[in-house]
Amino acid sequence: MTKKGYIITGIGIIVGLIAGYLYYYFVGCLSGTCAITSKPINSTLYGGLMGGLLFNIFVKKSK
């Protein structure tokens, strides 16, 4: 992967981390039984993973 690919994926991770925390903060899980949204660290890390994977789709593969 090129330097540009790492930058795009890194931006996706950062956006995902922010989105994951915001999801926990505004939606969350009041009962505490939800695996992902019961704790802010779980929700934030899951968001970062999904953001990285989503933005990695837009990286052009080198031949």
mmCIF file as Biopython writes it, N, C-alpha, C and O atoms, coordinates in Angstrom:
data_model
#
loop_
_atom_site.group_PDB
_atom_site.id
_atom_site.type_symbol
_atom_site.label_atom_id
_atom_site.label_alt_id
_atom_site.label_comp_id
_atom_site.label_asym_id
_atom_site.label_entity_id
_atom_site.label_seq_id
_atom_site.pdbx_PDB_ins_code
_atom_site.Cartn_x
_atom_site.Cartn_y
_atom_site.Cartn_z
_atom_site.occupancy
_atom_site.B_iso_or_equiv
_atom_site.auth_seq_id
_atom_site.auth_asym_id
_atom_site.pdbx_PDB_model_num
ATOM 1   N N  . MET A ? 1  ? 0.857   -1.163 0.000   1.0 0.0 1  A 1 
ATOM 2   C CA . MET A ? 1  ? 0.000   0.000  0.000   1.0 0.0 1  A 1 
ATOM 3   C C  . MET A ? 1  ? 0.910   1.235  0.000   1.0 0.0 1  A 1 
ATOM 4   O O  . MET A ? 1  ? 1.990   1.235  0.590   1.0 0.0 1  A 1 
ATOM 5   N N  . THR A ? 2  ? 0.450   2.254  -0.662  1.0 0.0 2  A 1 
ATOM 6   C CA . THR A ? 2  ? 1.229   3.481  -0.782  1.0 0.0 2  A 1 
ATOM 7   C C  . THR A ? 2  ? 1.017   4.379  0.440   1.0 0.0 2  A 1 
ATOM 8   O O  . THR A ? 2  ? 0.169   4.112  1.291   1.0 0.0 2  A 1 
ATOM 9   N N  . LYS A ? 3  ? 1.804   5.441  0.500   1.0 0.0 3  A 1 
ATOM 10  C CA . LYS A ? 3  ? 1.684   6.401  1.593   1.0 0.0 3  A 1 
ATOM 11  C C  . LYS A ? 3  ? 0.295   7.041  1.599   1.0 0.0 3  A 1 
ATOM 12  O O  . LYS A ? 3  ? -0.289  7.273  2.657   1.0 0.0 3  A 1 
ATOM 13  N N  . LYS A ? 4  ? -0.218  7.320  0.410   1.0 0.0 4  A 1 
ATOM 14  C CA . LYS A ? 4  ? -1.553  7.907  0.298   1.0 0.0 4  A 1 
ATOM 15  C C  . LYS A ? 4  ? -2.607  6.942  0.842   1.0 0.0 4  A 1 
ATOM 16  O O  . LYS A ? 4  ? -3.574  7.372  1.471   1.0 0.0 4  A 1 
ATOM 17  N N  . GLY A ? 5  ? -2.429  5.660  0.606   1.0 0.0 5  A 1 
ATOM 18  C CA . GLY A ? 5  ? -3.356  4.655  1.114   1.0 0.0 5  A 1 
ATOM 19  C C  . GLY A ? 5  ? -3.373  4.606  2.633   1.0 0.0 5  A 1 
ATOM 20  O O  . GLY A ? 5  ? -4.433  4.469  3.243   1.0 0.0 5  A 1 
ATOM 21  N N  . TYR A ? 6  ? -2.188  4.718  3.248   1.0 0.0 6  A 1 
ATOM 22  C CA . TYR A ? 6  ? -2.115  4.741  4.706   1.0 0.0 6  A 1 
ATOM 23  C C  . TYR A ? 6  ? -2.785  5.984  5.278   1.0 0.0 6  A 1 
ATOM 24  O O  . TYR A ? 6  ? -3.437  5.923  6.321   1.0 0.0 6  A 1 
ATOM 25  N N  . ILE A ? 7  ? -2.623  7.102  4.594   1.0 0.0 7  A 1 
ATOM 26  C CA . ILE A ? 7  ? -3.238  8.346  5.061   1.0 0.0 7  A 1 
ATOM 27  C C  . ILE A ? 7  ? -4.757  8.250  4.990   1.0 0.0 7  A 1 
ATOM 28  O O  . ILE A ? 7  ? -5.449  8.641  5.931   1.0 0.0 7  A 1 
ATOM 29  N N  . ILE A ? 8  ? -5.275  7.739  3.892   1.0 0.0 8  A 1 
ATOM 30  C CA . ILE A ? 8  ? -6.728  7.597  3.737   1.0 0.0 8  A 1 
ATOM 31  C C  . ILE A ? 8  ? -7.287  6.642  4.793   1.0 0.0 8  A 1 
ATOM 32  O O  . ILE A ? 8  ? -8.323  6.923  5.396   1.0 0.0 8  A 1 
ATOM 33  N N  . THR A ? 9  ? -6.617  5.529  5.017   1.0 0.0 9  A 1 
ATOM 34  C CA . THR A ? 9  ? -7.070  4.580  6.026   1.0 0.0 9  A 1 
ATOM 35  C C  . THR A ? 9  ? -6.990  5.188  7.425   1.0 0.0 9  A 1 
ATOM 36  O O  . THR A ? 9  ? -7.884  4.979  8.245   1.0 0.0 9  A 1 
ATOM 37  N N  . GLY A ? 10 ? -5.928  5.935  7.698   1.0 0.0 10 A 1 
ATOM 38  C CA . GLY A ? 10 ? -5.785  6.603  8.992   1.0 0.0 10 A 1 
ATOM 39  C C  . GLY A ? 10 ? -6.882  7.621  9.243   1.0 0.0 10 A 1 
ATOM 40  O O  . GLY A ? 10 ? -7.400  7.725  10.355  1.0 0.0 10 A 1 
ATOM 41  N N  . ILE A ? 11 ? -7.235  8.369  8.213   1.0 0.0 11 A 1 
ATOM 42  C CA . ILE A ? 11 ? -8.335  9.325  8.343   1.0 0.0 11 A 1 
ATOM 43  C C  . ILE A ? 11 ? -9.639  8.579  8.635   1.0 0.0 11 A 1 
ATOM 44  O O  . ILE A ? 11 ? -10.450 9.028  9.445   1.0 0.0 11 A 1 
ATOM 45  N N  . GLY A ? 12 ? -9.830  7.449  7.975   1.0 0.0 12 A 1 
ATOM 46  C CA . GLY A ? 12 ? -11.023 6.638  8.226   1.0 0.0 12 A 1 
ATOM 47  C C  . GLY A ? 12 ? -11.084 6.136  9.658   1.0 0.0 12 A 1 
ATOM 48  O O  . GLY A ? 12 ? -12.156 6.098  10.262  1.0 0.0 12 A 1 
ATOM 49  N N  . ILE A ? 13 ? -9.935  5.750  10.202  1.0 0.0 13 A 1 
ATOM 50  C CA . ILE A ? 13 ? -9.892  5.281  11.588  1.0 0.0 13 A 1 
ATOM 51  C C  . ILE A ? 13 ? -10.265 6.415  12.545  1.0 0.0 13 A 1 
ATOM 52  O O  . ILE A ? 13 ? -11.042 6.217  13.479  1.0 0.0 13 A 1 
ATOM 53  N N  . ILE A ? 14 ? -9.711  7.594  12.307  1.0 0.0 14 A 1 
ATOM 54  C CA . ILE A ? 14 ? -10.008 8.737  13.170  1.0 0.0 14 A 1 
ATOM 55  C C  . ILE A ? 14 ? -11.486 9.111  13.101  1.0 0.0 14 A 1 
ATOM 56  O O  . ILE A ? 14 ? -12.118 9.360  14.128  1.0 0.0 14 A 1 
ATOM 57  N N  . VAL A ? 15 ? -12.031 9.149  11.892  1.0 0.0 15 A 1 
ATOM 58  C CA . VAL A ? 15 ? -13.458 9.460  11.735  1.0 0.0 15 A 1 
ATOM 59  C C  . VAL A ? 15 ? -14.306 8.392  12.425  1.0 0.0 15 A 1 
ATOM 60  O O  . VAL A ? 15 ? -15.302 8.709  13.077  1.0 0.0 15 A 1 
ATOM 61  N N  . GLY A ? 16 ? -13.913 7.141  12.280  1.0 0.0 16 A 1 
ATOM 62  C CA . GLY A ? 16 ? -14.651 6.053  12.919  1.0 0.0 16 A 1 
ATOM 63  C C  . GLY A ? 16 ? -14.588 6.106  14.439  1.0 0.0 16 A 1 
ATOM 64  O O  . GLY A ? 16 ? -15.577 5.815  15.112  1.0 0.0 16 A 1 
ATOM 65  N N  . LEU A ? 17 ? -13.428 6.476  14.985  1.0 0.0 17 A 1 
ATOM 66  C CA . LEU A ? 17 ? -13.304 6.607  16.437  1.0 0.0 17 A 1 
ATOM 67  C C  . LEU A ? 17 ? -14.256 7.676  16.972  1.0 0.0 17 A 1 
ATOM 68  O O  . LEU A ? 17 ? -14.936 7.483  17.980  1.0 0.0 17 A 1 
ATOM 69  N N  . ILE A ? 18 ? -14.284 8.797  16.274  1.0 0.0 18 A 1 
ATOM 70  C CA . ILE A ? 18 ? -15.178 9.884  16.691  1.0 0.0 18 A 1 
ATOM 71  C C  . ILE A ? 18 ? -16.636 9.458  16.568  1.0 0.0 18 A 1 
ATOM 72  O O  . ILE A ? 18 ? -17.437 9.693  17.472  1.0 0.0 18 A 1 
ATOM 73  N N  . ALA A ? 19 ? -16.974 8.834  15.450  1.0 0.0 19 A 1 
ATOM 74  C CA . ALA A ? 19 ? -18.356 8.394  15.236  1.0 0.0 19 A 1 
ATOM 75  C C  . ALA A ? 19 ? -18.761 7.329  16.254  1.0 0.0 19 A 1 
ATOM 76  O O  . ALA A ? 19 ? -19.895 7.336  16.732  1.0 0.0 19 A 1 
ATOM 77  N N  . GLY A ? 20 ? -17.856 6.422  16.588  1.0 0.0 20 A 1 
ATOM 78  C CA . GLY A ? 20 ? -18.155 5.390  17.579  1.0 0.0 20 A 1 
ATOM 79  C C  . GLY A ? 20 ? -18.425 5.973  18.951  1.0 0.0 20 A 1 
ATOM 80  O O  . GLY A ? 20 ? -19.348 5.543  19.643  1.0 0.0 20 A 1 
ATOM 81  N N  . TYR A ? 21 ? -17.619 6.958  19.352  1.0 0.0 21 A 1 
ATOM 82  C CA . TYR A ? 21 ? -17.864 7.588  20.646  1.0 0.0 21 A 1 
ATOM 83  C C  . TYR A ? 21 ? -19.164 8.383  20.651  1.0 0.0 21 A 1 
ATOM 84  O O  . TYR A ? 21 ? -19.918 8.358  21.623  1.0 0.0 21 A 1 
ATOM 85  N N  . LEU A ? 22 ? -19.414 9.084  19.557  1.0 0.0 22 A 1 
ATOM 86  C CA . LEU A ? 22 ? -20.659 9.846  19.482  1.0 0.0 22 A 1 
ATOM 87  C C  . LEU A ? 22 ? -21.873 8.928  19.523  1.0 0.0 22 A 1 
ATOM 88  O O  . LEU A ? 22 ? -22.900 9.276  20.107  1.0 0.0 22 A 1 
ATOM 89  N N  . TYR A ? 23 ? -21.757 7.762  18.906  1.0 0.0 23 A 1 
ATOM 90  C CA . TYR A ? 23 ? -22.856 6.794  18.969  1.0 0.0 23 A 1 
ATOM 91  C C  . TYR A ? 23 ? -23.075 6.339  20.412  1.0 0.0 23 A 1 
ATOM 92  O O  . TYR A ? 23 ? -24.212 6.242  20.874  1.0 0.0 23 A 1 
ATOM 93  N N  . TYR A ? 24 ? -21.981 6.062  21.115  1.0 0.0 24 A 1 
ATOM 94  C CA . TYR A ? 24 ? -22.114 5.674  22.526  1.0 0.0 24 A 1 
ATOM 95  C C  . TYR A ? 24 ? -22.752 6.800  23.333  1.0 0.0 24 A 1 
ATOM 96  O O  . TYR A ? 24 ? -23.627 6.553  24.163  1.0 0.0 24 A 1 
ATOM 97  N N  . TYR A ? 25 ? -22.322 8.018  23.095  1.0 0.0 25 A 1 
ATOM 98  C CA . TYR A ? 25 ? -22.783 9.153  23.892  1.0 0.0 25 A 1 
ATOM 99  C C  . TYR A ? 25 ? -24.260 9.457  23.663  1.0 0.0 25 A 1 
ATOM 100 O O  . TYR A ? 25 ? -24.996 9.692  24.621  1.0 0.0 25 A 1 
ATOM 101 N N  . PHE A ? 26 ? -24.701 9.455  22.411  1.0 0.0 26 A 1 
ATOM 102 C CA . PHE A ? 26 ? -26.072 9.846  22.107  1.0 0.0 26 A 1 
ATOM 103 C C  . PHE A ? 26 ? -27.059 8.679  22.101  1.0 0.0 26 A 1 
ATOM 104 O O  . PHE A ? 26 ? -28.228 8.872  22.435  1.0 0.0 26 A 1 
ATOM 105 N N  . VAL A ? 27 ? -26.624 7.483  21.732  1.0 0.0 27 A 1 
ATOM 106 C CA . VAL A ? 27 ? -27.531 6.337  21.658  1.0 0.0 27 A 1 
ATOM 107 C C  . VAL A ? 27 ? -27.247 5.379  22.810  1.0 0.0 27 A 1 
ATOM 108 O O  . VAL A ? 27 ? -28.097 5.164  23.674  1.0 0.0 27 A 1 
ATOM 109 N N  . GLY A ? 28 ? -26.052 4.808  22.815  1.0 0.0 28 A 1 
ATOM 110 C CA . GLY A ? 28 ? -25.605 3.953  23.906  1.0 0.0 28 A 1 
ATOM 111 C C  . GLY A ? 28 ? -26.515 2.798  24.236  1.0 0.0 28 A 1 
ATOM 112 O O  . GLY A ? 28 ? -27.367 2.397  23.442  1.0 0.0 28 A 1 
ATOM 113 N N  . CYS A ? 29 ? -26.311 2.269  25.439  1.0 0.0 29 A 1 
ATOM 114 C CA . CYS A ? 29 ? -27.095 1.139  25.927  1.0 0.0 29 A 1 
ATOM 115 C C  . CYS A ? 29 ? -27.306 1.346  27.421  1.0 0.0 29 A 1 
ATOM 116 O O  . CYS A ? 29 ? -26.357 1.262  28.200  1.0 0.0 29 A 1 
ATOM 117 N N  . LEU A ? 30 ? -28.517 1.610  27.816  1.0 0.0 30 A 1 
ATOM 118 C CA . LEU A ? 30 ? -28.795 1.927  29.218  1.0 0.0 30 A 1 
ATOM 119 C C  . LEU A ? 30 ? -28.730 0.714  30.137  1.0 0.0 30 A 1 
ATOM 120 O O  . LEU A ? 30 ? -28.360 0.847  31.304  1.0 0.0 30 A 1 
ATOM 121 N N  . SER A ? 31 ? -29.078 -0.453 29.636  1.0 0.0 31 A 1 
ATOM 122 C CA . SER A ? 31 ? -29.134 -1.629 30.500  1.0 0.0 31 A 1 
ATOM 123 C C  . SER A ? 31 ? -27.754 -2.233 30.768  1.0 0.0 31 A 1 
ATOM 124 O O  . SER A ? 31 ? -27.583 -2.957 31.748  1.0 0.0 31 A 1 
ATOM 125 N N  . GLY A ? 32 ? -26.765 -1.947 29.914  1.0 0.0 32 A 1 
ATOM 126 C CA . GLY A ? 32 ? -25.426 -2.493 30.094  1.0 0.0 32 A 1 
ATOM 127 C C  . GLY A ? 32 ? -25.243 -3.881 29.531  1.0 0.0 32 A 1 
ATOM 128 O O  . GLY A ? 32 ? -24.189 -4.486 29.726  1.0 0.0 32 A 1 
ATOM 129 N N  . THR A ? 33 ? -26.235 -4.405 28.839  1.0 0.0 33 A 1 
ATOM 130 C CA . THR A ? 33 ? -26.128 -5.760 28.296  1.0 0.0 33 A 1 
ATOM 131 C C  . THR A ? 33 ? -25.673 -5.780 26.837  1.0 0.0 33 A 1 
ATOM 132 O O  . THR A ? 33 ? -25.415 -6.853 26.292  1.0 0.0 33 A 1 
ATOM 133 N N  . CYS A ? 34 ? -25.574 -4.634 26.208  1.0 0.0 34 A 1 
ATOM 134 C CA . CYS A ? 34 ? -25.129 -4.576 24.819  1.0 0.0 34 A 1 
ATOM 135 C C  . CYS A ? 34 ? -23.613 -4.736 24.780  1.0 0.0 34 A 1 
ATOM 136 O O  . CYS A ? 34 ? -22.899 -4.050 25.512  1.0 0.0 34 A 1 
ATOM 137 N N  . ALA A ? 35 ? -23.123 -5.624 23.943  1.0 0.0 35 A 1 
ATOM 138 C CA . ALA A ? 35 ? -21.694 -5.921 23.924  1.0 0.0 35 A 1 
ATOM 139 C C  . ALA A ? 35 ? -20.847 -4.754 23.427  1.0 0.0 35 A 1 
ATOM 140 O O  . ALA A ? 35 ? -19.769 -4.507 23.967  1.0 0.0 35 A 1 
ATOM 141 N N  . ILE A ? 36 ? -21.305 -4.051 22.434  1.0 0.0 36 A 1 
ATOM 142 C CA . ILE A ? 36 ? -20.492 -3.000 21.833  1.0 0.0 36 A 1 
ATOM 143 C C  . ILE A ? 36 ? -20.771 -1.639 22.465  1.0 0.0 36 A 1 
ATOM 144 O O  . ILE A ? 36 ? -19.835 -0.889 22.741  1.0 0.0 36 A 1 
ATOM 145 N N  . THR A ? 37 ? -22.011 -1.316 22.691  1.0 0.0 37 A 1 
ATOM 146 C CA . THR A ? 37 ? -22.351 0.043  23.102  1.0 0.0 37 A 1 
ATOM 147 C C  . THR A ? 37 ? -22.495 0.219  24.610  1.0 0.0 37 A 1 
ATOM 148 O O  . THR A ? 37 ? -22.917 1.287  25.053  1.0 0.0 37 A 1 
ATOM 149 N N  . SER A ? 38 ? -22.161 -0.787 25.414  1.0 0.0 38 A 1 
ATOM 150 C CA . SER A ? 38 ? -22.311 -0.639 26.857  1.0 0.0 38 A 1 
ATOM 151 C C  . SER A ? 38 ? -21.163 0.160  27.472  1.0 0.0 38 A 1 
ATOM 152 O O  . SER A ? 38 ? -21.338 0.781  28.520  1.0 0.0 38 A 1 
ATOM 153 N N  . LYS A ? 39 ? -19.991 0.150  26.833  1.0 0.0 39 A 1 
ATOM 154 C CA . LYS A ? 39 ? -18.829 0.877  27.341  1.0 0.0 39 A 1 
ATOM 155 C C  . LYS A ? 39 ? -18.292 1.785  26.231  1.0 0.0 39 A 1 
ATOM 156 O O  . LYS A ? 39 ? -18.330 1.415  25.057  1.0 0.0 39 A 1 
ATOM 157 N N  . PRO A ? 40 ? -17.796 2.962  26.593  1.0 0.0 40 A 1 
ATOM 158 C CA . PRO A ? 40 ? -17.309 3.875  25.551  1.0 0.0 40 A 1 
ATOM 159 C C  . PRO A ? 40 ? -16.079 3.349  24.813  1.0 0.0 40 A 1 
ATOM 160 O O  . PRO A ? 40 ? -15.916 3.630  23.625  1.0 0.0 40 A 1 
ATOM 161 N N  . ILE A ? 41 ? -15.217 2.596  25.482  1.0 0.0 41 A 1 
ATOM 162 C CA . ILE A ? 41 ? -14.017 2.090  24.806  1.0 0.0 41 A 1 
ATOM 163 C C  . ILE A ? 41 ? -14.385 1.065  23.739  1.0 0.0 41 A 1 
ATOM 164 O O  . ILE A ? 41 ? -13.792 1.050  22.660  1.0 0.0 41 A 1 
ATOM 165 N N  . ASN A ? 42 ? -15.360 0.210  24.033  1.0 0.0 42 A 1 
ATOM 166 C CA . ASN A ? 42 ? -15.787 -0.787 23.040  1.0 0.0 42 A 1 
ATOM 167 C C  . ASN A ? 42 ? -16.386 -0.115 21.809  1.0 0.0 42 A 1 
ATOM 168 O O  . ASN A ? 42 ? -16.055 -0.461 20.675  1.0 0.0 42 A 1 
ATOM 169 N N  . SER A ? 43 ? -17.259 0.834  22.044  1.0 0.0 43 A 1 
ATOM 170 C CA . SER A ? 43 ? -17.929 1.523  20.951  1.0 0.0 43 A 1 
ATOM 171 C C  . SER A ? 43 ? -16.932 2.326  20.115  1.0 0.0 43 A 1 
ATOM 172 O O  . SER A ? 43 ? -17.027 2.356  18.888  1.0 0.0 43 A 1 
ATOM 173 N N  . THR A ? 44 ? -15.975 2.975  20.783  1.0 0.0 44 A 1 
ATOM 174 C CA . THR A ? 44 ? -14.978 3.781  20.090  1.0 0.0 44 A 1 
ATOM 175 C C  . THR A ? 44 ? -14.060 2.909  19.233  1.0 0.0 44 A 1 
ATOM 176 O O  . THR A ? 44 ? -13.795 3.237  18.077  1.0 0.0 44 A 1 
ATOM 177 N N  . LEU A ? 45 ? -13.577 1.807  19.793  1.0 0.0 45 A 1 
ATOM 178 C CA . LEU A ? 45 ? -12.694 0.923  19.034  1.0 0.0 45 A 1 
ATOM 179 C C  . LEU A ? 45 ? -13.410 0.259  17.858  1.0 0.0 45 A 1 
ATOM 180 O O  . LEU A ? 45 ? -12.838 0.116  16.777  1.0 0.0 45 A 1 
ATOM 181 N N  . TYR A ? 46 ? -14.655 -0.143 18.072  1.0 0.0 46 A 1 
ATOM 182 C CA . TYR A ? 46 ? -15.430 -0.737 16.987  1.0 0.0 46 A 1 
ATOM 183 C C  . TYR A ? 46 ? -15.654 0.276  15.867  1.0 0.0 46 A 1 
ATOM 184 O O  . TYR A ? 46 ? -15.560 -0.061 14.686  1.0 0.0 46 A 1 
ATOM 185 N N  . GLY A ? 47 ? -15.950 1.510  16.246  1.0 0.0 47 A 1 
ATOM 186 C CA . GLY A ? 47 ? -16.109 2.565  15.245  1.0 0.0 47 A 1 
ATOM 187 C C  . GLY A ? 47 ? -14.827 2.812  14.466  1.0 0.0 47 A 1 
ATOM 188 O O  . GLY A ? 47 ? -14.866 3.023  13.254  1.0 0.0 47 A 1 
ATOM 189 N N  . GLY A ? 48 ? -13.689 2.788  15.156  1.0 0.0 48 A 1 
ATOM 190 C CA . GLY A ? 48 ? -12.404 2.957  14.476  1.0 0.0 48 A 1 
ATOM 191 C C  . GLY A ? 48 ? -12.119 1.840  13.488  1.0 0.0 48 A 1 
ATOM 192 O O  . GLY A ? 48 ? -11.625 2.086  12.388  1.0 0.0 48 A 1 
ATOM 193 N N  . LEU A ? 49 ? -12.428 0.620  13.878  1.0 0.0 49 A 1 
ATOM 194 C CA . LEU A ? 49 ? -12.244 -0.525 12.983  1.0 0.0 49 A 1 
ATOM 195 C C  . LEU A ? 49 ? -13.119 -0.409 11.743  1.0 0.0 49 A 1 
ATOM 196 O O  . LEU A ? 49 ? -12.654 -0.603 10.619  1.0 0.0 49 A 1 
ATOM 197 N N  . MET A ? 50 ? -14.384 -0.093 11.960  1.0 0.0 50 A 1 
ATOM 198 C CA . MET A ? 50 ? -15.306 0.029  10.827  1.0 0.0 50 A 1 
ATOM 199 C C  . MET A ? 50 ? -14.940 1.216  9.930   1.0 0.0 50 A 1 
ATOM 200 O O  . MET A ? 50 ? -15.049 1.121  8.708   1.0 0.0 50 A 1 
ATOM 201 N N  . GLY A ? 51 ? -14.511 2.322  10.522  1.0 0.0 51 A 1 
ATOM 202 C CA . GLY A ? 51 ? -14.095 3.476  9.730   1.0 0.0 51 A 1 
ATOM 203 C C  . GLY A ? 51 ? -12.871 3.175  8.884   1.0 0.0 51 A 1 
ATOM 204 O O  . GLY A ? 51 ? -12.802 3.572  7.721   1.0 0.0 51 A 1 
ATOM 205 N N  . GLY A ? 52 ? -11.901 2.470  9.466   1.0 0.0 52 A 1 
ATOM 206 C CA . GLY A ? 52 ? -10.714 2.086  8.714   1.0 0.0 52 A 1 
ATOM 207 C C  . GLY A ? 52 ? -11.038 1.160  7.552   1.0 0.0 52 A 1 
ATOM 208 O O  . GLY A ? 52 ? -10.512 1.321  6.450   1.0 0.0 52 A 1 
ATOM 209 N N  . LEU A ? 53 ? -11.900 0.198  7.804   1.0 0.0 53 A 1 
ATOM 210 C CA . LEU A ? 53 ? -12.293 -0.722 6.736   1.0 0.0 53 A 1 
ATOM 211 C C  . LEU A ? 53 ? -13.082 -0.011 5.641   1.0 0.0 53 A 1 
ATOM 212 O O  . LEU A ? 53 ? -12.897 -0.284 4.455   1.0 0.0 53 A 1 
ATOM 213 N N  . LEU A ? 54 ? -13.957 0.897  6.044   1.0 0.0 54 A 1 
ATOM 214 C CA . LEU A ? 54 ? -14.765 1.612  5.061   1.0 0.0 54 A 1 
ATOM 215 C C  . LEU A ? 54 ? -13.893 2.510  4.177   1.0 0.0 54 A 1 
ATOM 216 O O  . LEU A ? 54 ? -14.035 2.497  2.955   1.0 0.0 54 A 1 
ATOM 217 N N  . PHE A ? 55 ? -13.009 3.276  4.776   1.0 0.0 55 A 1 
ATOM 218 C CA . PHE A ? 55 ? -12.172 4.175  3.983   1.0 0.0 55 A 1 
ATOM 219 C C  . PHE A ? 55 ? -11.128 3.411  3.181   1.0 0.0 55 A 1 
ATOM 220 O O  . PHE A ? 55 ? -10.654 3.913  2.162   1.0 0.0 55 A 1 
ATOM 221 N N  . ASN A ? 56 ? -10.761 2.213  3.614   1.0 0.0 56 A 1 
ATOM 222 C CA . ASN A ? 56 ? -9.789  1.406  2.878   1.0 0.0 56 A 1 
ATOM 223 C C  . ASN A ? 56 ? -10.360 0.941  1.531   1.0 0.0 56 A 1 
ATOM 224 O O  . ASN A ? 56 ? -9.599  0.586  0.631   1.0 0.0 56 A 1 
ATOM 225 N N  . ILE A ? 57 ? -11.667 0.940  1.389   1.0 0.0 57 A 1 
ATOM 226 C CA . ILE A ? 57 ? -12.294 0.571  0.119   1.0 0.0 57 A 1 
ATOM 227 C C  . ILE A ? 57 ? -11.881 1.550  -0.981  1.0 0.0 57 A 1 
ATOM 228 O O  . ILE A ? 57 ? -11.766 1.170  -2.146  1.0 0.0 57 A 1 
ATOM 229 N N  . PHE A ? 58 ? -11.658 2.813  -0.602  1.0 0.0 58 A 1 
ATOM 230 C CA . PHE A ? 58 ? -11.366 3.853  -1.585  1.0 0.0 58 A 1 
ATOM 231 C C  . PHE A ? 58 ? -9.887  3.951  -1.962  1.0 0.0 58 A 1 
ATOM 232 O O  . PHE A ? 58 ? -9.514  4.812  -2.759  1.0 0.0 58 A 1 
ATOM 233 N N  . VAL A ? 59 ? -9.053  3.096  -1.412  1.0 0.0 59 A 1 
ATOM 234 C CA . VAL A ? 59 ? -7.622  3.087  -1.737  1.0 0.0 59 A 1 
ATOM 235 C C  . VAL A ? 59 ? -7.433  2.274  -3.007  1.0 0.0 59 A 1 
ATOM 236 O O  . VAL A ? 59 ? -7.866  1.125  -3.087  1.0 0.0 59 A 1 
ATOM 237 N N  . LYS A ? 60 ? -6.779  2.877  -4.005  1.0 0.0 60 A 1 
ATOM 238 C CA . LYS A ? 60 ? -6.504  2.149  -5.239  1.0 0.0 60 A 1 
ATOM 239 C C  . LYS A ? 60 ? -5.325  1.203  -5.027  1.0 0.0 60 A 1 
ATOM 240 O O  . LYS A ? 60 ? -4.304  1.585  -4.456  1.0 0.0 60 A 1 
ATOM 241 N N  . LYS A ? 61 ? -5.474  0.006  -5.479  1.0 0.0 61 A 1 
ATOM 242 C CA . LYS A ? 61 ? -4.436  -1.011 -5.333  1.0 0.0 61 A 1 
ATOM 243 C C  . LYS A ? 61 ? -3.387  -0.822 -6.414  1.0 0.0 61 A 1 
ATOM 244 O O  . LYS A ? 61 ? -3.712  -0.576 -7.576  1.0 0.0 61 A 1 
ATOM 245 N N  . SER A ? 62 ? -2.110  -0.941 -6.016  1.0 0.0 62 A 1 
ATOM 246 C CA . SER A ? 62 ? -1.037  -0.817 -7.001  1.0 0.0 62 A 1 
ATOM 247 C C  . SER A ? 62 ? -0.848  -2.144 -7.720  1.0 0.0 62 A 1 
ATOM 248 O O  . SER A ? 62 ? -1.131  -3.208 -7.169  1.0 0.0 62 A 1 
ATOM 249 N N  . LYS A ? 63 ? -0.371  -2.070 -8.946  1.0 0.0 63 A 1 
ATOM 250 C CA . LYS A ? 63 ? -0.183  -3.278 -9.751  1.0 0.0 63 A 1 
ATOM 251 C C  . LYS A ? 63 ? 1.168   -3.883 -9.513  1.0 0.0 63 A 1 
ATOM 252 O O  . LYS A ? 63 ? 1.499   -4.908 -10.109 1.0 0.0 63 A 1 
#
